[in-house]
């Protein structure tokens, strides 16, 4: 009886002797910060237990956070600091990171510390790319980019340059501390033979810490000649000649000629070539020699229109 009582008391004593980890805080908010400087936060670690606290691992969630701890072993009643340094380079917007602290506290073997920040650029663009899709050849299209101040200082532009793109023009105006840039795309100034492209503009600012910023500009001209339908679908029995009509029209009403055709499927021909008008009707003919099967091809029409010397039409066939 005495022996059982002795072992029970010893067990209770051993259970009572344990470390206990305590942090003065588990979260730190840096608020608004710029990406050009590192920031640091301290978490106070205290051993509130009655045995030595051993911290075995400190694991940040990513490489942008580095940690230094004062002591890995903390006696009962003692404290140390865990310092976390956050590098916001390359980040923007709301950011939240975590640090896992692993120790020998039986009740809290792993504790997650968190930190957050709103990473603001000194100058923040509303978009990083501008798109001009189906831009008319005969007029000017426009798009706006807003540059917002992240530091409260006014945004001011020195100039905007887009080498090799005479069809682009730029104008800007101040709206409070923000600056609004207007990008104008003039289809009339696009060199002959070009129908799409990607240009790189550079916006120069007065801010010495962010003196320039790139702007990606993608464009594609609206087709000068349009086909209806845009895709021809044939579905019938193999062994017979099949034909469908297609209408082609010049968007500005100018007369043109379809001078030739080329198809990835051997034997396909186009009837009605050579006529000169702003609106034409052609016949696309599939030969009777085609075998049963599924076909997905491309039909190209050559024209004498300087704005669109070639027109591409999808061609599909299901022959039984």
C-alpha positions in Angstrom: 0.0 0.0 0.0 2.8 2.4 0.9 4.7 1.5 -2.2 1.7 2.3 -4.5 1.2 5.6 -2.6 4.9 6.5 -3.1 4.8 5.8 -6.9 1.6 7.8 -7.2 3.1 10.8 -5.5 6.2 10.6 -7.7 4.1 10.4 -10.8 2.1 13.5 -9.8 5.4 15.3 -9.1 6.9 14.5 -12.5 3.7 15.5 -14.2 3.7 18.9 -12.4 7.3 19.6 -13.5 6.9 20.8 -17.1 7.8 24.0 -19.1 5.1 26.3 -20.3 5.6 28.7 -23.2 4.0 32.1 -23.2 4.2 35.0 -25.8 3.4 38.6 -25.1 1.7 38.6 -28.5 1.2 36.1 -31.3 0.5 38.7 -34.1 2.1 41.9 -35.3 0.7 44.3 -37.9 3.3 46.5 -39.6 0.6 48.6 -41.2 1.5 50.3 -44.5 5.1 49.9 -45.6 7.0 50.4 -48.8 8.9 47.6 -50.5 12.3 49.2 -50.4 13.0 48.6 -46.7 13.0 45.7 -44.3 10.9 45.9 -41.1 11.3 43.9 -37.8 9.0 42.8 -35.0 9.9 41.3 -31.6 7.9 38.6 -29.8 8.7 38.2 -26.1 8.9 34.5 -25.0 8.5 33.6 -21.4 8.8 30.2 -19.6 5.9 30.2 -17.1 6.4 26.6 -16.2 8.7 24.9 -13.6 11.1 23.1 -16.0 13.5 24.2 -18.6 11.8 25.3 -21.8 13.7 24.1 -24.9 12.9 25.7 -28.3 13.9 23.2 -30.9 12.8 24.9 -34.2 11.7 28.3 -35.5 10.2 27.9 -39.0 9.2 30.9 -41.1 6.6 30.3 -43.8 8.7 31.7 -46.6 12.2 33.1 -47.4 11.0 36.7 -47.0 11.0 36.3 -43.2 14.1 35.7 -41.2 14.2 35.0 -37.4 16.7 35.4 -34.6 16.1 34.1 -31.1 18.0 35.2 -28.0 18.1 31.9 -26.2 17.0 28.4 -27.2 16.8 27.1 -23.6 14.9 29.2 -21.1 14.8 28.5 -17.4 11.6 28.7 -15.4 10.5 32.4 -15.0 13.0 33.6 -17.6 12.3 35.4 -20.9 14.0 36.0 -24.3 13.2 37.8 -27.5 12.4 36.2 -30.9 12.9 38.8 -33.6 11.4 38.4 -37.0 12.6 40.5 -40.0 10.3 40.9 -43.0 11.7 41.8 -46.4 8.8 43.1 -48.6 10.8 43.4 -51.9 8.8 42.1 -54.8 5.6 42.0 -52.8 2.5 44.3 -53.0 -0.9 44.6 -51.4 -1.9 42.8 -48.2 0.6 40.2 -47.1 0.3 37.8 -44.2 3.1 35.5 -43.0 3.6 33.0 -40.2 6.4 31.6 -38.0 6.0 28.2 -36.3 7.8 27.8 -32.9 8.4 24.2 -31.9 9.3 23.4 -28.2 9.0 20.9 -25.4 5.9 22.3 -23.8 3.6 19.3 -23.6 0.5 21.5 -23.8 1.7 23.7 -26.7 4.4 21.8 -28.7 3.9 24.2 -31.7 2.8 27.8 -31.7 2.1 29.9 -34.8 3.1 33.5 -34.7 1.8 35.8 -37.5 2.7 39.1 -39.0 1.0 41.2 -41.7 1.6 44.3 -43.7 0.1 46.3 -46.5 2.9 46.7 -49.0 2.4 49.9 -51.0 4.5 51.1 -53.9 5.4 54.8 -53.9 3.6 54.8 -57.2 0.8 52.3 -57.9 -0.6 51.9 -61.5 -4.2 50.8 -61.9 -3.1 48.4 -64.6 0.3 47.2 -65.9 -0.9 46.4 -69.4 -3.1 48.2 -71.9 -5.0 46.3 -74.6 -6.4 47.6 -77.9 -8.4 44.8 -79.4 -10.2 45.2 -82.8 -8.9 48.8 -83.0 -10.2 50.6 -86.1 -7.7 51.3 -88.8 -9.3 54.7 -89.7 -9.5 56.3 -86.2 -7.9 56.7 -82.8 -8.6 54.5 -79.7 -7.9 55.6 -76.2 -7.3 53.9 -72.8 -6.6 55.4 -69.3 -4.0 54.4 -66.7 -4.2 55.9 -63.2 -1.0 56.2 -61.1 -1.9 56.5 -57.4 0.5 57.7 -54.7 1.3 55.2 -52.0 3.1 57.7 -49.8 0.9 60.8 -50.0 3.3 62.7 -52.3 1.9 63.8 -55.7 2.7 61.6 -58.7 4.4 63.6 -61.4 5.5 62.4 -64.9 8.5 63.7 -66.7 7.7 62.0 -70.0 6.6 58.8 -71.6 8.5 57.1 -74.4 7.6 54.2 -76.7 10.4 53.7 -79.2 9.4 52.4 -82.6 5.7 53.0 -82.1 4.7 56.3 -84.0 1.1 55.2 -83.7 1.1 55.7 -79.9 0.7 59.1 -78.2 0.5 60.0 -74.5 -1.2 62.8 -72.6 -1.5 63.1 -68.8 -3.3 65.2 -66.2 -3.2 65.7 -62.4 -6.2 64.5 -60.3 -5.4 65.4 -56.7 -2.2 63.5 -55.8 -2.9 60.9 -58.5 -1.9 61.2 -62.2 -4.1 59.9 -65.1 -2.2 58.9 -68.2 -4.1 58.7 -71.5 -2.7 56.2 -74.1 -3.9 57.0 -77.7 -3.6 54.4 -80.4 -3.9 55.8 -84.0 -4.6 53.0 -86.4 -3.9 55.3 -89.4 -0.2 55.5 -88.4 0.3 51.7 -88.2 2.8 50.7 -91.0 1.4 48.7 -93.9 1.6 45.0 -93.3 1.3 45.2 -89.5 -1.9 44.0 -87.9 -1.0 43.3 -84.3 1.9 43.9 -81.9 3.2 44.4 -78.4 4.9 47.6 -77.5 6.9 48.6 -74.4 6.4 52.2 -73.1 8.5 53.6 -70.3 6.9 56.2 -68.0 9.5 58.5 -66.3 8.6 60.1 -62.9 10.1 62.8 -60.8 10.3 60.5 -57.8 14.0 59.6 -57.4 13.2 56.2 -55.7 10.9 55.1 -58.4 12.0 57.1 -61.4 10.5 54.9 -64.1 7.9 52.2 -64.7 7.2 50.0 -67.7 3.8 49.9 -69.4 2.9 47.0 -71.7 0.7 47.9 -74.7 -0.8 45.1 -76.8 -2.8 46.0 -80.0 -4.6 44.3 -82.8 -6.3 46.0 -85.7 -9.9 45.4 -86.5 -10.1 43.2 -89.7 -10.4 45.4 -92.8 -12.2 42.5 -94.6 -14.7 40.4 -92.7 -16.1 37.0 -93.6 -19.6 35.7 -92.9 -19.6 33.0 -91.5 -16.2 33.0 -89.8 -16.2 29.2 -89.9 -17.5 26.8 -92.5 -18.8 23.4 -91.3 -19.6 20.6 -93.8 -21.5 17.6 -92.7 -22.6 15.0 -95.3 -21.8 11.7 -96.9 -18.4 11.2 -98.4 -18.1 10.7 -102.1 -20.0 13.8 -103.3 -19.0 17.3 -104.0 -20.1 19.8 -101.3 -20.3 23.5 -101.4 -21.1 26.5 -99.2 -21.3 30.2 -99.8 -19.3 32.8 -97.9 -19.7 36.6 -98.0 -16.7 38.8 -97.7 -17.1 42.6 -97.1 -14.7 45.5 -96.8 -15.4 47.4 -93.5 -15.0 50.9 -95.0 -16.8 50.2 -98.3 -13.7 50.1 -100.5 -13.7 47.8 -103.5 -11.2 45.0 -103.5 -10.4 41.7 -105.2 -9.9 38.2 -103.7 -6.9 37.2 -105.9 -6.4 33.6 -104.8 -6.9 30.9 -102.2 -4.9 28.3 -100.3 -6.2 25.5 -98.1 -4.5 23.0 -95.8 -6.8 20.3 -97.3 -5.9 19.2 -100.8 -8.5 19.7 -103.4 -10.6 22.5 -101.8 -11.3 25.3 -104.3 -12.9 28.7 -104.1 -15.2 29.9 -106.9 -16.0 33.6 -107.7 -12.4 34.9 -107.4 -11.4 38.0 -109.3 -14.5 40.2 -108.9 -13.9 43.7 -107.7 -16.4 45.2 -105.2 -16.8 46.1 -101.6 -19.1 43.1 -100.9 -18.7 39.8 -102.6 -20.1 36.2 -102.4 -17.8 33.3 -102.9 -18.4 29.5 -103.0 -16.1 27.1 -101.2 -16.1 23.6 -102.7 -15.0 20.3 -101.2 -14.1 17.7 -103.8 -15.9 14.4 -104.1 -12.6 12.6 -103.6 -12.5 13.2 -99.9 -12.8 10.1 -97.8 -15.0 9.6 -94.8 -13.6 11.2 -91.6 -13.3 14.4 -89.6 -11.4 17.3 -90.9 -10.3 20.6 -89.3 -8.5 22.9 -91.8 -7.6 26.5 -92.5 -8.6 28.3 -95.7 -6.7 31.5 -96.6 -7.9 34.1 -99.1 -5.4 36.5 -100.7 -6.7 40.0 -101.4 -5.4 43.2 -103.0 -6.5 45.3 -100.0 -3.4 46.9 -98.5 -4.8 46.8 -95.0 -5.5 43.1 -95.1 -3.7 41.1 -97.8 -4.9 37.8 -96.3 -8.1 36.6 -94.7 -8.2 33.3 -92.7 -11.3 31.2 -92.4 -11.7 28.0 -90.3 -13.0 24.9 -92.2 -14.4 21.8 -90.6 -16.0 18.7 -92.2 -17.6 15.5 -90.9 -18.0 13.1 -93.7 -19.7 9.7 -93.2 
